[in-house]
């Protein structure tokens, strides 16, 4: 199996396994699908934790801090006012909420970039299972369901409106995403073998881009840890050179070992001769 290291940034990366005979178009779709699911889980975690603490979202036209609302908020048994005014404050039972938070953390762990260090490839199936687990935990907390405008429900149903939000740049259009390798765009109709060779046990760093964005930034020649070690070494050498430049003390010339005639004086028996004062 070919191991592709999809890397858009240090925070946005994952491993993916495929075959050398796969087409670039098929691989691009699969990578974009995994990429989008990862970010979907990240958004679910952020919004799901708010759901666990402050309950379902209010209607967009009714959002505001409760104490300043004209219409009093109906407070449930586990009411906890949302300081942002986005949610009703009617959270579920705290013990049940812990299950939701734990499930969100487990889902985020599946999609986390640390899976690269563990050499664990991601699959769309595993990520979708993590999303389904979150769906089950939400149903336990809120058996009656969430309102259609709640971001968690929208995330679970895959119908989020990301335009105009901080998440707008997260997803990549599966139909139009482009795949890049070694600074060159891979043509959709070709097979991976035309770019990576015919050896199945190949590992390559690839990048996904939105169509029309141009070539992605190239990978640095050395990784971050190596660069830090190099900078530390150069700094140490610089300090040593600075110390040598500042050390102009010539008092050593009065030492006996620095006297060029000390050997002759030793054999002639004339040493430490001092004139009377």
N, C-alpha and C positions, 0 to 999 in steps of 0.2 A: 504493500500500500504506500502511496505517496503521502507524505506528511506536509501539509501546507500551513505555514505560520502566517495567518492573516493579521496584519499590523497596520492600523491607521495612526496610532500614537502609543506611548508607553502605557496609557490607561485603557486603551481600546485595542485589544488583541486577543486572539484565541488560536487554538490548533484545530485542524480539520483533516480528516483522512479521506482519500479518494484513490482512484486508479489512474495510471498513466495514460490509459486509453479514453478517459472521459473527455468530452468536448469542453472547450473553454466556456461556451454558453451555458451548458449544464452546470459546470462547476461554479460559475459566477452566480447563478440563481441560488444554488445551495449555500454558498458563502453569504450571500446577501440575506437569505432567510435566517441563517444562524445569527448573523450580526443583528438583525432587527429583533429577533427573539431575546437576545441578550439585553438589549436596551429596553425592551418591553418589560422584562423582569426587573430591571433597575428602577423603572418608573413605578411599577407595581409595589416595590418595596417602599419607596419614598411615600407614595400615597396611601399604601396599606397601613403603614405605621401611624399615619395621621388618622386613618379610619379607626384603628384600634383605640386611640386615645380620645378622639372627639366625635366619633359617630359619623353617620352618612353626611354627604354634602347637601347644602341648601341649594335651592333654585338659584341660578346665576343672577336673577333680578332681585333676589331677597338676601343676598349675602351682606353681612355687616356684623359688627360686634354686638352681641346680644343686648347688653345693657343700654345701648343707644337705639335699639330698634323700636319702631312705633308699635308694632304688634308683638306682644309678649311671647317669648319662646316657651313652648310646652316642655317642661323639664321631666326627664325620665328618672328612674331610680339610680342610675349611674352617670348622672349629668356631670359634664366637665367642659366648661366653656372654652371654645376655640378662640385663642387670642387674635387670630387672623380674621375671624368672622366668616370663614368659608364653610364650616361644618356646624351641624345642629348642636353638638355637645352631648347628644344622647348616645354615649358609648355603650357597648355590650358589657356583659359581666366581666370583671377584671380577670378572672381565672380562664374564661374562654378566650379573652383577648390575648392572653399569653400564648395560647395555641396558635393563633393567627400570626403573632410576631415571630414565633419560632419557625413556622412554616415559611414565612417571608425570608427569614435569614437563611434557611436551608436552600431555598430557591436561588437566592443571591449568590450563595457559595458555589452552586453548580455553574453559574454563568461568570464567576469572577475571573479576572485576568490571572490570578495565581494558579489557575489550572495549567497555564503555559509552563510555569516552573515545575509543576508536578508531572508534566508531559502527558496530560490527559486531553485527548481530542474531544471536541464537542460535537453533538449531533442535534438536529432539529427535534428529533423524537425525545431526547432526554430533556431538552429545554421546554418542550410542550408539556411533558409530564410534570415539570416543576410548576408551570402555570396552572395546570389542572389541580395540583395539590393546593395551591393558593385559593383556587375557586372553591374547593371543598371546605377549606378553613373559613372562608368568608360566609359560606352557607350555614356553617355551624354557628357563627357569631350572629348572623342576621338571617334567620330562616325565612322571613317575609321578603327578603331580597333588598337590593339597593335601588334607589331611584335611577332613572335612565341617564341623568346628568352627572352621576357620581363618577369621578375619574377612575376609580378602581373597577367599577362595572364596565366602563368603556374599555379599559385595558384588558380585562378578561375576555371581552367579546371582540377585541381587535378592531375597534372603531373609534380610536382616539382622534381628536382634532388637535394636532400639534402645531399648526400654523399660528404664529404669533406668540408662542410660548418658548421657554428656555430649552425645551426639548425638540425644537423644530429641526435642528440639524442632525438629530440622532439617526433617524431611519434612512435607508437607501432604497430607492425604487427598484424592486426586483427585476422589472422588465427592462430597465435602461441602465442598470449599474454596469460599470466597466472594470475589468481585471487587469492589473499591471504587474509586470515582473521585470526586474533589473532595469527600471526606468523606461520600459516600453510597454505599450498597450498590447494585450494579447487579443488576437482576432477571434471573434465568437465561433466561427465555422471550423477553426483548427482544433487539433487535439493537444492535450498537455504535453505529450511526448515530443512535439515539434519545438517546444520551448525548454523542457526540462530533461530531455533525453529519454531513453527507453528503460532505464533501470527503475524498478518499482520502489526500491528502498532509497528514495530520494527525499530530501527535505529542502524546501524553498520558502523564502519570505515573499509573500505577495501582498498587494494592496488593492482595496476596493475604492472606487471613486464614482461620484455621480457623473453622468454623461455631460460632457462639455466643460468639466472643471479643469481639464488639462492634467499634466503629469503630476503625481504626488511627490512630496519631498523625499529625497533619497535617504537611505539609512546612513547614520554616521559610520565612519571607518572603524571606530572603536566604541565599545559599549560604555555605559555611564560609569560602571565600577572601575573599569580600566582607565578611563579618563581621569577619575578622581585620584587613582594611584599614581598616574603620571604627573598630575599637577602637584601632588604631595612631594614626589621625588624632586621635581624641578625647584620647588620652593625650598627644600632642604639644601640643595646644591647652591642655590642663590644665597641663602643665609651663610653657608660656609665660605663662599667667595667674599661676601661682605665682611665677614669676620677677619679673613686674611688681609683684606685691604686696609682694615682699621688697625691691625696689629703691626705698628712700625717701631716697636720698642727694640733698641739696639744695645741694651744693657748687657746682653750676653757676651759682647766683645770683651768685657773685663774678666770673663771667666777663664780659668786656667786651661780648660779644654779647647778654648778658642784661640789660644796663643800659639802661633806657628813655630815658635822656638822652644816650646815646652819640652819636647823630646831631647833636644840638645842640652838644655839646662838640667834635665834629669840625670843624664849620663856624666855630665861634668861636675855634678854635685853642687851646683850653684842654683839654689831655689829660694824664693821668698827673701831676697836680699833687700833690706830696707836701709835707707840712708838715715843717719842720726838727725834728729830734729834740733 
